Amino acid sequence: MFTVGLTGGIGSGKSTVADCFTALGVPVIDTDVIARELTAPARGTPPDARPAGGLGAAPGGAALNAIRATFGEAVMQADGTLDRAALRRRIFADHAARHQLEAILHPRIRQVVGQTLATLTAPYALIVIPLLVQRQDHPQGAGRGCKADKSATTTHRPEGERLAAYPLRVETSGYQDVLNRVLVVDCPEEAQIARVMARNGLTHAEIKAILAAQAGRAERLAVADDIIVNTASLEALRAEVAALHQRYLALAAAPSP
């Protein structure tokens, strides 16, 4: 199946873009949704997925015991549920703790993604992977020849270039053999901070810590096949997604080289 990986920094608008694809009938697999289900109470909770198309149901609590054993009672609530705020503070203050959590969650998430893809028959699927791109030690690392243009809201990597020619450095290892294309949602950092403060109620310092732990804008843009600069209206965004949808349908239908 032809697959598109959707990524972007916190507050960039990934969920809104994914909702636009869902409205067009595209199956959407959200790795954040899978992660929340893996860390839900073992007794199970209703999936926190988009009403019109969230896919990738995971066993409730499948990762909870491992998280508890690794991080202790400090990240647990009195009722045995995960204290997500405490865990978030821990992993963004301690790189080693963050890597421990990734080692617990990412293989399980990747397994659910693979199982879900195997059940789909649509022309293509969208996989939302917020942490697709690693931080680079050298921001000027090799890219794919696709840069954001402030005069345009959507840009594309030049036709004829193959994904395989530009191996992805990914945090959730194992997606290189799954993704045919990478779509990056981009916006200025000031907009990210304002959106997250309004949406989640996090402090400026907490958001800056999250941004510092994630790949930077340049690092994401360097591996993008397609870029949406999410600074316009919702109507404009829907139009961009509709155009990309037609593009992906055509690419999915094209014979494999």
N, C-alpha and C positions, 0 to 999 in steps of 0.2 A: 504494500500500500504506500502511496505517496504521502509523505508526512512533512508538515511545516512546524518547526520549533518556534514558539513565540516567547520572547524574553524582553526584559527591560528592567530598569531600576525600580525601587519602591516608589509608588506614587506617580509612575510614568503613564499609567492608564492601561495596563495590560488587561485588567479585568473588563474594562469597557470595550476594548478591541475584541476580546474573546466573546463577549456578549453579542457584538455585531456579527461575528462569524456564526455564532449559534443561531441567530435570527435568520441566517441564510441557509440553515439546515446542515451546517458543517459539524461533524462530531468533534467535541472539544474534550480533551483529557487534561485536567489541571493537577499538576503535581503537588500544589499546595493543598488542594482538597484531599488528595490521597494521604499526604502527611498528617493532616488533621484527623483523618479517620484512623490512621495507624496509631495515633496517640490519644484517641478517644477512650472512654472507659471500656473495659473488656466486655461489659454486658451489652455494649452496642448503643449507638445513638444514631438518629436520623442523619444521613449523609449531608454534609454542608456543601451542597453542589448547586450549580445554577439550575433554576427550575426548568429551563428549556433544553438543556443539553449537557449538564455535568456528567462525565463518565469516569470510570475507574474506581469502582467500589472496592474498598480494602477491608480486611477483617478488623473490626473495632478492637483497639488495644493491642494489636500485634507487636507493637514496638514499645509498649508502655513498661513492661517488666524490665527490658534491657535499659531503658532510660533511668528507671528507678534504681537499678543495680549500679549504674555508672555514676549518677549524680546525687543519689541519696534522697532523703526525705525533704531536703531543702527546696526541691523543685516539685513537691507534691502538696496537694491540698489535704485538709483534714479528712475529707470524704473519699480520698484515694484517687481523685482525678488530678491531672497534670496542672500545675501552676504555671501557665504559659508565660506570664509576665516575669516570674522568677527565672525560668529557664532562659527567656530572651535576654534578660540582664546578664546572666551568667555567660552565655556564649558570645555576646558582643563585648564582654570585658576580658575574655580569655580565649585566645586563638586555639589553644590545645583542646579546650572544652568544645569549641565549635567543631573541630575536626572529629572529635569523639562522637558528637551527635550526628554528623554527616555519615560517619561509618555505620551507625545504627540505622539511619533512615534511608539513605540513598539506594542501597541494594534492594531494599524492600519496595521502595517506590518504583524503581526500574522494573522489578518483576511484575508489579501490578500494571504498569504501562504496557509491557509486552503482552500480558494476558488480555488486556482490553483491546489492543490493536488487532489481536488475532480474531476477535469476534466481529469486527467491523467490515462492512461491504461498501461503504461510501467511496467516491472517487479519491478523496483525500481526507486526512484528519489533521487537526491542530493540537499540538501538545504544548501546554503552557509550562515553561520551565524557568522560573525567575532566576535561578542560580546556574544558568547554562554556562556562562563565561567566567573563567577564573580571573583573579587579579594578576596582572603582569608586573614583573620587576622593572621592565623597560616599556613604558607606554608607547614608544615608537616601534613596537614589534610589527612584524609583517601583517598586513591586512589583505583584504580581498578586492581592493579597488573600488569600494562602495563607500562614499562619504555623505554625511548629511549636508544638504544644501539649504541654507536659510531662505532661499527664494522658492523652494518647493516643499511640499508637505510629504511627498512620497518619492523615494529614490530606489533604484534597483542596481544590483551588480550587473556589469556588462554581460550580455548574452554570450553563450559559448563557453564561459568559464565553468568548470566543474567543481562541485562541492568537494570531491575527493582531493582536488589539488590544493585545498586549504584546510588541513586537518584542524579541527576545533580543539582548543584547550578547554575542557569542560570540568566543572566541579563534580557534577553527577556523572561519573565516568560510565561509558557504555552507550551513550546516545549517538556517537559517531556513526554507528552502523544502522541507525534508525532514521535519522533526519535527512531529508532531501534538500531542505531549504531552511534558512533562518530568517525570521522576521523580527526586527528590533523596534520597539516603541521607545521613542526618545523625546525628551523635553528638558528644558533648563533645570538645574538643580534647585533654584529658588522655587520653581513651580512644584517640584517633587515635595519639598519640605512643607510648603503651604497646604498641599493636598492631604498629606499624611497627618499633619497637625489637626486639620479640620475633620478628617475621617476617623482617625484612631485615638486622638487625644494624647498622643505621645509628646514629650517635651522636645524642644529643639535639639538638646544634647543627645537624647536617645535616637532621634532620627539621623543626626550627624554620625553617630556611632554605627548605625546600620549602613549608611552610605559608605563609610570608611571601610567596612568589611566586604562590601560588594565590589564587583568590577566597576571601573569608571566608565563614563560615557564613551571615551575614545576606544576603550578596550572592547566594548560591545559593538560599536560601529565598525570596528576593524574586521569582525567576523560576520557582518550582516550581508545577506543576499538582498533583502528589502528593508526599507526603513520608513516608518511612519513618524513624522514629527508632530506630536500630539499637543499642539498649541492653538488649534482652531476650534470651531464649534462642533457640537455633536453631529449635526447634519453633515458637515464637511467630512468628519471622521467616518460616518457611515458610507459616504460616497467613495472614500478611499478604500475602505474594506471591500465594498462591492466590486471595485475595479480589480483589487488583488484577488478576490474570489474567482473572477473570470480568468485571471492569469494562472492561478493555481489549477483550475479545472483543465485548462489547455495543457499545462505542463504534465498533469497527471495522466492525460489521455495520450500524450506523445509517446511514440515507441522508445523504449530504452536503447541508448546507444550501444 
